[in-house]
């Protein structure tokens, strides 16, 4: 288990009961956030460590929450819980430095195969070209998914305190064309729906249950009769295929 630093309380004795009541009432949020984050992580990440740090985030939320503001405590707490978990994940430095290079290599292989086959390639076809076995392929996809997840979350966290204009300036690069900038919202949704429809059956089912039915890894595992680790692997595969497909389509559309 990870080493947890205690949060110092700024509450007076009279406020402790109110704080503790919030923590107890919203403790289930920690498991919810952990359940939603776990699907992006490598299999070796300990769920209990994430729960510990999530609880710290919840305690911090209860300490700092201002009931006079319009934001509901649950909404505020989820942000703090997620932030505490992400800080812990970043501090572990689990990923090899070469992950970005690997991600580029895999994406290029996808594009090359798609052109050759005249259809979206299957996950096993990409692995075969890369000359790696299924276990190595799943590990690579987990690393890519984890890296992408942390990068997006880092940007989202930094963006919270900035205006929309400031965020646009942060990510704007005149030398790089945003692959989705030329797509209208409805068109983008249609492209994504088509990309999901083209996924292999099990990958499509996992995406549907996780994102549309809001089920957790454990619930999906029980529903379709496979292990949680297998659900996670299918999720990593599906996300990679969707990202590659959407990137390819949007670039062509531009």
Phi and psi restraints in degrees (value plus and minus 20) as a CYANA .aco file:
   2 UNK   PHI     -94.4   -54.4
   2 UNK   PSI     141.0   181.0
   3 UNK   PHI    -104.5   -64.5
   3 UNK   PSI     105.9   145.9
   4 UNK   PHI    -127.9   -87.9
   4 UNK   PSI     110.3   150.3
   5 UNK   PHI    -109.8   -69.8
   5 UNK   PSI     109.8   149.8
   6 UNK   PHI     -91.3   -51.3
   6 UNK   PSI     123.4   163.4
   7 UNK   PHI    -107.7   -67.7
   7 UNK   PSI     107.7   147.7
   8 UNK   PHI     -97.4   -57.4
   8 UNK   PSI     113.7   153.7
   9 UNK   PHI    -108.5   -68.5
   9 UNK   PSI     114.5   154.5
  10 UNK   PHI    -122.8   -82.8
  10 UNK   PSI     -11.3    28.7
  11 UNK   PHI    -100.3   -60.3
  11 UNK   PSI     127.9   167.9
  12 UNK   PHI    -101.3   -61.3
  12 UNK   PSI     147.9   187.9
  13 UNK   PHI     -78.5   -38.5
  13 UNK   PSI     -56.9   -16.9
  14 UNK   PHI     -87.8   -47.8
  14 UNK   PSI     -43.3    -3.3
  15 UNK   PHI    -110.7   -70.7
  15 UNK   PSI     -33.3     6.7
  16 UNK   PHI     -79.7   -39.7
  16 UNK   PSI     -58.3   -18.3
  17 UNK   PHI     -84.2   -44.2
  17 UNK   PSI     -60.3   -20.3
  18 UNK   PHI     -85.3   -45.3
  18 UNK   PSI     -62.4   -22.4
  19 UNK   PHI     -82.7   -42.7
  19 UNK   PSI     -69.4   -29.4
  20 UNK   PHI     -82.5   -42.5
  20 UNK   PSI     -55.0   -15.0
  21 UNK   PHI     -84.0   -44.0
  21 UNK   PSI     -61.8   -21.8
  22 UNK   PHI     -82.2   -42.2
  22 UNK   PSI     -64.8   -24.8
  23 UNK   PHI     -81.5   -41.5
  23 UNK   PSI     -66.9   -26.9
  24 UNK   PHI     -86.2   -46.2
  24 UNK   PSI     -63.4   -23.4
  25 UNK   PHI     -84.5   -44.5
  25 UNK   PSI     -53.6   -13.6
  26 UNK   PHI    -129.5   -89.5
  26 UNK   PSI      -4.3    35.7
  27 UNK   PHI     -80.2   -40.2
  27 UNK   PSI     -51.6   -11.6
  28 UNK   PHI     -83.6   -43.6
  28 UNK   PSI     -42.0    -2.0
  29 UNK   PHI     -82.5   -42.5
  29 UNK   PSI     -52.9   -12.9
  30 UNK   PHI     -82.4   -42.4
  30 UNK   PSI     -68.5   -28.5
  31 UNK   PHI     -85.2   -45.2
  31 UNK   PSI     -53.9   -13.9
  32 UNK   PHI     -84.5   -44.5
  32 UNK   PSI     -68.6   -28.6
  33 UNK   PHI     -84.2   -44.2
  33 UNK   PSI     -64.1   -24.1
  34 UNK   PHI     -79.7   -39.7
  34 UNK   PSI     -63.0   -23.0
  35 UNK   PHI     -81.2   -41.2
  35 UNK   PSI     -56.3   -16.3
  36 UNK   PHI     -97.2   -57.2
  36 UNK   PSI     -49.3    -9.3
  37 UNK   PHI    -100.0   -60.0
  37 UNK   PSI     -55.2   -15.2
  38 UNK   PHI     -75.9   -35.9
  38 UNK   PSI     -51.6   -11.6
  39 UNK   PHI     -85.5   -45.5
  39 UNK   PSI     -40.7    -0.7
  40 UNK   PHI    -112.3   -72.3
  40 UNK   PSI     -26.5    13.5
  41 UNK   PHI    -121.8   -81.8
  41 UNK   PSI     135.6   175.6
  42 UNK   PHI     -80.9   -40.9
  42 UNK   PSI     135.4   175.4
  43 UNK   PHI     -86.0   -46.0
  43 UNK   PSI     -41.8    -1.8
  44 UNK   PHI    -100.6   -60.6
  44 UNK   PSI     -28.4    11.6
  45 UNK   PHI     -89.1   -49.1
  45 UNK   PSI     110.5   150.5
  46 UNK   PHI    -102.6   -62.6
  46 UNK   PSI     100.3   140.3
  47 UNK   PHI     -79.6   -39.6
  47 UNK   PSI     -58.8   -18.8
  48 UNK   PHI     -85.1   -45.1
  48 UNK   PSI     -54.3   -14.3
  49 UNK   PHI     -82.6   -42.6
  49 UNK   PSI     -62.9   -22.9
  50 UNK   PHI     -84.0   -44.0
  50 UNK   PSI     -58.7   -18.7
  51 UNK   PHI     -83.9   -43.9
  51 UNK   PSI     -61.7   -21.7
  52 UNK   PHI     -78.9   -38.9
  52 UNK   PSI     -67.5   -27.5
  53 UNK   PHI     -92.3   -52.3
  53 UNK   PSI     -50.5   -10.5
  54 UNK   PHI     -84.6   -44.6
  54 UNK   PSI     -58.8   -18.8
  55 UNK   PHI     -84.2   -44.2
  55 UNK   PSI     -58.6   -18.6
  56 UNK   PHI     -79.8   -39.8
  56 UNK   PSI     -61.1   -21.1
  57 UNK   PHI     -83.2   -43.2
  57 UNK   PSI     -58.6   -18.6
  58 UNK   PHI     -85.3   -45.3
  58 UNK   PSI     -62.9   -22.9
  59 UNK   PHI     -81.6   -41.6
  59 UNK   PSI     -63.9   -23.9
  60 UNK   PHI     -81.9   -41.9
  60 UNK   PSI     -59.8   -19.8
  61 UNK   PHI     -82.1   -42.1
  61 UNK   PSI     -63.3   -23.3
  62 UNK   PHI     -85.2   -45.2
  62 UNK   PSI     -54.0   -14.0
  63 UNK   PHI     -87.9   -47.9
  63 UNK   PSI     -60.5   -20.5
  64 UNK   PHI    -122.8   -82.8
  64 UNK   PSI     -25.7    14.3
  65 UNK   PHI     -85.2   -45.2
  65 UNK   PSI     113.6   153.6
  66 UNK   PHI    -128.7   -88.7
  66 UNK   PSI      86.4   126.4
  67 UNK   PHI     -86.7   -46.7
  67 UNK   PSI     -33.5     6.5
  68 UNK   PHI     -96.9   -56.9
  68 UNK   PSI     -39.7     0.3
  69 UNK   PHI    -101.0   -61.0
  69 UNK   PSI     141.5   181.5
  70 UNK   PHI     -94.9   -54.9
  70 UNK   PSI     -41.5    -1.5
  71 UNK   PHI     -84.2   -44.2
  71 UNK   PSI     111.0   151.0
  72 UNK   PHI     -91.5   -51.5
  72 UNK   PSI     129.1   169.1
  73 UNK   PHI     -80.6   -40.6
  73 UNK   PSI     -61.0   -21.0
  74 UNK   PHI     -77.8   -37.8
  74 UNK   PSI     -63.6   -23.6
  75 UNK   PHI     -83.7   -43.7
  75 UNK   PSI     -64.8   -24.8
  76 UNK   PHI     -84.3   -44.3
  76 UNK   PSI     -62.4   -22.4
  77 UNK   PHI     -86.7   -46.7
  77 UNK   PSI     -59.7   -19.7
  78 UNK   PHI     -78.4   -38.4
  78 UNK   PSI     -61.9   -21.9
  79 UNK   PHI     -82.0   -42.0
  79 UNK   PSI     -63.7   -23.7
  80 UNK   PHI     -88.3   -48.3
  80 UNK   PSI     -60.6   -20.6
  81 UNK   PHI     -83.1   -43.1
  81 UNK   PSI     -69.1   -29.1
  82 UNK   PHI     -81.8   -41.8
  82 UNK   PSI     -61.6   -21.6
  83 UNK   PHI     -82.0   -42.0
  83 UNK   PSI     -62.0   -22.0
  84 UNK   PHI     -84.8   -44.8
  84 UNK   PSI     -60.0   -20.0
  85 UNK   PHI     -86.6   -46.6
  85 UNK   PSI     -63.0   -23.0
  86 UNK   PHI     -86.7   -46.7
  86 UNK   PSI     -58.0   -18.0
  87 UNK   PHI     -80.0   -40.0
  87 UNK   PSI     -61.6   -21.6
  88 UNK   PHI     -84.2   -44.2
  88 UNK   PSI     -65.4   -25.4
  89 UNK   PHI     -81.8   -41.8
  89 UNK   PSI     -62.9   -22.9
  90 UNK   PHI     -84.9   -44.9
  90 UNK   PSI     -55.1   -15.1
  91 UNK   PHI     -87.8   -47.8
  91 UNK   PSI     -40.6    -0.6
  92 UNK   PHI     -99.7   -59.7
  92 UNK   PSI     -43.3    -3.3
  93 UNK   PHI      31.2    71.2
  93 UNK   PSI      34.1    74.1
  94 UNK   PHI    -100.1   -60.1
  94 UNK   PSI     -44.3    -4.3
  95 UNK   PHI    -105.8   -65.8
  95 UNK   PSI     119.8   159.8
  96 UNK   PHI     -84.0   -44.0
  96 UNK   PSI     131.6   171.6
  97 UNK   PHI     -88.0   -48.0
  97 UNK   PSI     -37.5     2.5
  98 UNK   PHI    -107.1   -67.1
  98 UNK   PSI     -14.3    25.7
  99 UNK   PHI     -79.5   -39.5
  99 UNK   PSI     -61.3   -21.3
 100 UNK   PHI     -83.4   -43.4
 100 UNK   PSI     -60.5   -20.5
 101 UNK   PHI     -83.5   -43.5
 101 UNK   PSI     -59.4   -19.4
 102 UNK   PHI     -85.6   -45.6
 102 UNK   PSI     -59.7   -19.7
 103 UNK   PHI     -82.2   -42.2
 103 UNK   PSI     -61.8   -21.8
 104 UNK   PHI     -84.1   -44.1
 104 UNK   PSI     -61.6   -21.6
 105 UNK   PHI     -82.9   -42.9
 105 UNK   PSI     -63.8   -23.8
 106 UNK   PHI     -86.3   -46.3
 106 UNK   PSI     -62.1   -22.1
 107 UNK   PHI     -82.4   -42.4
 107 UNK   PSI     -63.3   -23.3
 108 UNK   PHI     -83.5   -43.5
 108 UNK   PSI     -57.3   -17.3
 109 UNK   PHI     -84.7   -44.7
 109 UNK   PSI     -60.7   -20.7
 110 UNK   PHI     -79.0   -39.0
 110 UNK   PSI     -69.5   -29.5
 111 UNK   PHI     -82.3   -42.3
 111 UNK   PSI     -63.4   -23.4
 112 UNK   PHI     -82.1   -42.1
 112 UNK   PSI     -63.7   -23.7
 113 UNK   PHI     -87.7   -47.7
 113 UNK   PSI     -58.0   -18.0
 114 UNK   PHI     -82.1   -42.1
 114 UNK   PSI     -60.4   -20.4
 115 UNK   PHI     -87.0   -47.0
 115 UNK   PSI     -59.5   -19.5
 116 UNK   PHI     -90.9   -50.9
 116 UNK   PSI     -62.4   -22.4
 117 UNK   PHI    -108.4   -68.4
 117 UNK   PSI     -34.8     5.2
 118 UNK   PHI      41.1    81.1
 118 UNK   PSI      14.8    54.8
 119 UNK   PHI    -187.1  -147.1
 119 UNK   PSI     142.1   182.1
 120 UNK   PHI     -82.6   -42.6
 120 UNK   PSI     107.3   147.3
 121 UNK   PHI     -92.2   -52.2
 121 UNK   PSI     131.4   171.4
 122 UNK   PHI     -98.6   -58.6
 122 UNK   PSI     140.2   180.2
 123 UNK   PHI     -78.6   -38.6
 123 UNK   PSI     -63.0   -23.0
 124 UNK   PHI     -88.8   -48.8
 124 UNK   PSI     -47.7    -7.7
 125 UNK   PHI     -89.8   -49.8
 125 UNK   PSI     -58.0   -18.0
 126 UNK   PHI     -85.9   -45.9
 126 UNK   PSI     -64.4   -24.4
 127 UNK   PHI     -80.0   -40.0
 127 UNK   PSI     -58.2   -18.2
 128 UNK   PHI     -84.7   -44.7
 128 UNK   PSI     -61.9   -21.9
 129 UNK   PHI     -84.9   -44.9
 129 UNK   PSI     -58.3   -18.3
 130 UNK   PHI     -95.7   -55.7
 130 UNK   PSI     -29.4    10.6
 131 UNK   PHI      40.4    80.4
 131 UNK   PSI      26.6    66.6
 132 UNK   PHI    -146.4  -106.4
 132 UNK   PSI     130.2   170.2
 133 UNK   PHI    -100.0   -60.0
 133 UNK   PSI     148.2   188.2
 134 UNK   PHI     -75.1   -35.1
 134 UNK   PSI     -59.4   -19.4
 135 UNK   PHI     -85.4   -45.4
 135 UNK   PSI     -62.6   -22.6
 136 UNK   PHI     -86.2   -46.2
 136 UNK   PSI     -57.2   -17.2
 137 UNK   PHI     -83.9   -43.9
 137 UNK   PSI     -66.0   -26.0
 138 UNK   PHI     -85.2   -45.2
 138 UNK   PSI     -57.6   -17.6
 139 UNK   PHI     -84.3   -44.3
 139 UNK   PSI     -61.9   -21.9
 140 UNK   PHI     -84.0   -44.0
 140 UNK   PSI     -64.0   -24.0
 141 UNK   PHI     -84.0   -44.0
 141 UNK   PSI     -57.5   -17.5
 142 UNK   PHI     -83.0   -43.0
 142 UNK   PSI     -61.5   -21.5
 143 UNK   PHI     -84.5   -44.5
 143 UNK   PSI     -64.1   -24.1
 144 UNK   PHI     -84.3   -44.3
 144 UNK   PSI     -64.1   -24.1
 145 UNK   PHI     -82.8   -42.8
 145 UNK   PSI     -63.8   -23.8
 146 UNK   PHI     -82.8   -42.8
 146 UNK   PSI     -65.3   -25.3
 147 UNK   PHI     -82.3   -42.3
 147 UNK   PSI     -64.6   -24.6
 148 UNK   PHI     -84.5   -44.5
 148 UNK   PSI     -62.5   -22.5
 149 UNK   PHI     -79.2   -39.2
 149 UNK   PSI     -68.4   -28.4
 150 UNK   PHI     -85.3   -45.3
 150 UNK   PSI     -59.1   -19.1
 151 UNK   PHI     -83.5   -43.5
 151 UNK   PSI     -65.0   -25.0
 152 UNK   PHI     -85.9   -45.9
 152 UNK   PSI     -61.3   -21.3
 153 UNK   PHI     -87.1   -47.1
 153 UNK   PSI     -55.7   -15.7
 154 UNK   PHI     -84.3   -44.3
 154 UNK   PSI     -62.3   -22.3
 155 UNK   PHI     -84.8   -44.8
 155 UNK   PSI     -63.1   -23.1
 156 UNK   PHI     -81.7   -41.7
 156 UNK   PSI     -61.0   -21.0
 157 UNK   PHI     -86.0   -46.0
 157 UNK   PSI     -62.0   -22.0
 158 UNK   PHI     -86.3   -46.3
 158 UNK   PSI     -48.1    -8.1
 159 UNK   PHI     -98.2   -58.2
 159 UNK   PSI     -38.8     1.2
 160 UNK   PHI     -78.5   -38.5
 160 UNK   PSI     -54.7   -14.7
 161 UNK   PHI    -118.5   -78.5
 161 UNK   PSI     -13.2    26.8
 162 UNK   PHI    -132.7   -92.7
 162 UNK   PSI     135.8   175.8
 163 UNK   PHI     -95.8   -55.8
 163 UNK   PSI     147.4   187.4
 164 UNK   PHI     -80.5   -40.5
 164 UNK   PSI     -59.2   -19.2
 165 UNK   PHI     -84.3   -44.3
 165 UNK   PSI     -63.2   -23.2
 166 UNK   PHI     -81.6   -41.6
 166 UNK   PSI     -60.1   -20.1
 167 UNK   PHI     -85.0   -45.0
 167 UNK   PSI     -59.1   -19.1
 168 UNK   PHI     -83.3   -43.3
 168 UNK   PSI     -58.0   -18.0
 169 UNK   PHI     -87.9   -47.9
 169 UNK   PSI     -54.1   -14.1
 170 UNK   PHI     -83.7   -43.7
 170 UNK   PSI     -59.6   -19.6
 171 UNK   PHI    -121.4   -81.4
 171 UNK   PSI     -25.2    14.8
 172 UNK   PHI     -94.5   -54.5
 172 UNK   PSI     112.4   152.4
 173 UNK   PHI    -158.8  -118.8
 173 UNK   PSI      92.2   132.2
 174 UNK   PHI     -82.3   -42.3
 174 UNK   PSI     -36.9     3.1
 175 UNK   PHI    -110.1   -70.1
 175 UNK   PSI     -30.2     9.8
 176 UNK   PHI    -140.5  -100.5
 176 UNK   PSI     111.5   151.5
 177 UNK   PHI    -116.3   -76.3
 177 UNK   PSI     104.9   144.9
 178 UNK   PHI     -84.4   -44.4
 178 UNK   PSI     100.7   140.7
 179 UNK   PHI     -84.4   -44.4
 179 UNK   PSI     -36.2     3.8
 180 UNK   PHI    -128.1   -88.1
 180 UNK   PSI     -20.7    19.3
 181 UNK   PHI     -86.9   -46.9
 181 UNK   PSI     -43.1    -3.1
 182 UNK   PHI    -113.0   -73.0
 182 UNK   PSI     -17.0    23.0
 183 UNK   PHI    -123.4   -83.4
 183 UNK   PSI     115.2   155.2
 184 UNK   PHI     -95.6   -55.6
 184 UNK   PSI     136.4   176.4
 185 UNK   PHI     -76.3   -36.3
 185 UNK   PSI     -67.1   -27.1
 186 UNK   PHI     -86.0   -46.0
 186 UNK   PSI     -59.0   -19.0
 187 UNK   PHI     -84.7   -44.7
 187 UNK   PSI     -60.7   -20.7
 188 UNK   PHI     -81.1   -41.1
 188 UNK   PSI     -62.8   -22.8
 189 UNK   PHI     -83.6   -43.6
 189 UNK   PSI     -59.2   -19.2
 190 UNK   PHI     -85.3   -45.3
 190 UNK   PSI     -61.8   -21.8
 191 UNK   PHI     -83.1   -43.1
 191 UNK   PSI     -61.9   -21.9
 192 UNK   PHI     -85.1   -45.1
 192 UNK   PSI     -62.9   -22.9
 193 UNK   PHI     -80.3   -40.3
 193 UNK   PSI     -61.7   -21.7
 194 UNK   PHI     -85.4   -45.4
 194 UNK   PSI     -59.1   -19.1
 195 UNK   PHI     -85.5   -45.5
 195 UNK   PSI     -59.8   -19.8
 196 UNK   PHI     -84.4   -44.4
 196 UNK   PSI     -61.5   -21.5
 197 UNK   PHI     -82.5   -42.5
 197 UNK   PSI     -46.1    -6.1
 198 UNK   PHI    -107.0   -67.0
 198 UNK   PSI     -25.6    14.4
 199 UNK   PHI     -87.2   -47.2
 199 UNK   PSI     132.3   172.3
 200 UNK   PHI     -76.3   -36.3
 200 UNK   PSI     135.7   175.7
 201 UNK   PHI     -73.1   -33.1
 201 UNK   PSI     -69.7   -29.7
 202 UNK   PHI     -90.8   -50.8
 202 UNK   PSI     -59.5   -19.5
 203 UNK   PHI     -82.3   -42.3
 203 UNK   PSI     -60.8   -20.8
 204 UNK   PHI     -84.3   -44.3
 204 UNK   PSI     -59.1   -19.1
 205 UNK   PHI     -85.2   -45.2
 205 UNK   PSI     -63.1   -23.1
 206 UNK   PHI     -83.2   -43.2
 206 UNK   PSI     -64.6   -24.6
 207 UNK   PHI     -81.1   -41.1
 207 UNK   PSI     -63.9   -23.9
 208 UNK   PHI     -83.0   -43.0
 208 UNK   PSI     -66.7   -26.7
 209 UNK   PHI     -88.6   -48.6
 209 UNK   PSI     -56.7   -16.7
 210 UNK   PHI     -97.1   -57.1
 210 UNK   PSI     -67.3   -27.3
 211 UNK   PHI    -112.5   -72.5
 211 UNK   PSI     -52.9   -12.9
 212 UNK   PHI    -116.3   -76.3
 212 UNK   PSI     -54.5   -14.5
 213 UNK   PHI    -117.6   -77.6
 213 UNK   PSI     -26.6    13.4
 214 UNK   PHI      39.9    79.9
 214 UNK   PSI      17.3    57.3
 215 UNK   PHI    -108.2   -68.2
 215 UNK   PSI     134.7   174.7
 216 UNK   PHI    -107.8   -67.8
 216 UNK   PSI     148.3   188.3
 217 UNK   PHI     -73.4   -33.4
 217 UNK   PSI     -68.2   -28.2
 218 UNK   PHI     -81.8   -41.8
 218 UNK   PSI     -61.2   -21.2
 219 UNK   PHI     -86.7   -46.7
 219 UNK   PSI     -60.8   -20.8
 220 UNK   PHI     -85.4   -45.4
 220 UNK   PSI     -61.5   -21.5
 221 UNK   PHI     -77.2   -37.2
 221 UNK   PSI     -67.1   -27.1
 222 UNK   PHI     -88.9   -48.9
 222 UNK   PSI     -56.1   -16.1
 223 UNK   PHI     -89.3   -49.3
 223 UNK   PSI     -61.9   -21.9
 224 UNK   PHI    -125.0   -85.0
 224 UNK   PSI     -18.0    22.0
 225 UNK   PHI      54.5    94.5
 225 UNK   PSI      15.6    55.6
 226 UNK   PHI    -151.7  -111.7
 226 UNK   PSI     147.3   187.3
 227 UNK   PHI     -91.4   -51.4
 227 UNK   PSI     139.5   179.5
 228 UNK   PHI     -81.7   -41.7
 228 UNK   PSI     -58.3   -18.3
 229 UNK   PHI     -83.4   -43.4
 229 UNK   PSI     -55.7   -15.7
 230 UNK   PHI     -89.3   -49.3
 230 UNK   PSI     -59.0   -19.0
 231 UNK   PHI     -80.0   -40.0
 231 UNK   PSI     -63.4   -23.4
 232 UNK   PHI     -81.3   -41.3
 232 UNK   PSI     -62.7   -22.7
 233 UNK   PHI     -82.1   -42.1
 233 UNK   PSI     -63.4   -23.4
 234 UNK   PHI     -84.4   -44.4
 234 UNK   PSI     -56.5   -16.5
 235 UNK   PHI     -85.3   -45.3
 235 UNK   PSI     -64.8   -24.8
 236 UNK   PHI     -80.0   -40.0
 236 UNK   PSI     -64.1   -24.1
 237 UNK   PHI     -82.0   -42.0
 237 UNK   PSI     -65.5   -25.5
 238 UNK   PHI     -82.7   -42.7
 238 UNK   PSI     -64.3   -24.3
 239 UNK   PHI     -82.7   -42.7
 239 UNK   PSI     -61.5   -21.5
 240 UNK   PHI     -82.4   -42.4
 240 UNK   PSI     -67.2   -27.2
 241 UNK   PHI     -82.5   -42.5
 241 UNK   PSI     -58.8   -18.8
 242 UNK   PHI     -87.4   -47.4
 242 UNK   PSI     -64.6   -24.6
 243 UNK   PHI     -81.8   -41.8
 243 UNK   PSI     -65.8   -25.8
 244 UNK   PHI     -83.4   -43.4
 244 UNK   PSI     -63.8   -23.8
 245 UNK   PHI     -85.3   -45.3
 245 UNK   PSI     -66.4   -26.4
 246 UNK   PHI     -85.1   -45.1
 246 UNK   PSI     -60.7   -20.7
 247 UNK   PHI     -82.8   -42.8
 247 UNK   PSI     -63.8   -23.8
 248 UNK   PHI     -84.7   -44.7
 248 UNK   PSI     -65.9   -25.9
 249 UNK   PHI     -84.1   -44.1
 249 UNK   PSI     -65.9   -25.9
 250 UNK   PHI     -87.9   -47.9
 250 UNK   PSI     -55.8   -15.8
 251 UNK   PHI     -85.5   -45.5
 251 UNK   PSI     -63.4   -23.4
 252 UNK   PHI     -84.2   -44.2
 252 UNK   PSI     -56.9   -16.9
 253 UNK   PHI     -86.3   -46.3
 253 UNK   PSI     -54.3   -14.3
